[in-house]
Amino acid sequence: MSLEDFRWKNRLLVIFGEEAIDKKLLETQLDEIQERKLIIMRFQNEELVYSTDTLDIKVESFLKLKSKNPRADWMLIGLDGGVKSSGKSGDLDLLKTFKRIDSMPMRQSEMRKDGKN
């Protein structure tokens, strides 16, 4: 799947380089991740080395995303395919990312629909 294939289906947290999120924290937050339609993937040395979903990822489209945002070590991609947030590896916080997602209009609509707001 290319980056475009995720549009309107999933939010993406794309990490380039070193591990930026503690795997133990990831394991405890899997329900929260799924609830937000979030897929987390990490690329290192132009290869996919981790993903919260088992998908056939076309790495090239993600490398192109990185080339357009060379200073970012991670990017949060919204359902519309746009970059909603980005930063350096040291400032990536999964719980803050959840709050950022929850503040997005489409997520607000999902929460109202699901009775969670």
Secondary structure as GFF3:
##gff-version 3
##sequence-region A 1 117
A	DSSP	three_ten_helix	3	6	.	.	.	ID=ss1
A	DSSP	beta_strand	11	16	.	.	.	ID=ss2
A	DSSP	alpha_helix	23	28	.	.	.	ID=ss3
A	DSSP	alpha_helix	30	35	.	.	.	ID=ss4
A	DSSP	beta_strand	38	44	.	.	.	ID=ss5
A	DSSP	beta_strand	47	51	.	.	.	ID=ss6
A	DSSP	alpha_helix	59	68	.	.	.	ID=ss7
A	DSSP	beta_strand	74	77	.	.	.	ID=ss8
A	DSSP	beta_strand	83	87	.	.	.	ID=ss9
A	DSSP	three_ten_helix	89	91	.	.	.	ID=ss10
A	DSSP	alpha_helix	94	102	.	.	.	ID=ss11
A	DSSP	alpha_helix	105	113	.	.	.	ID=ss12
###
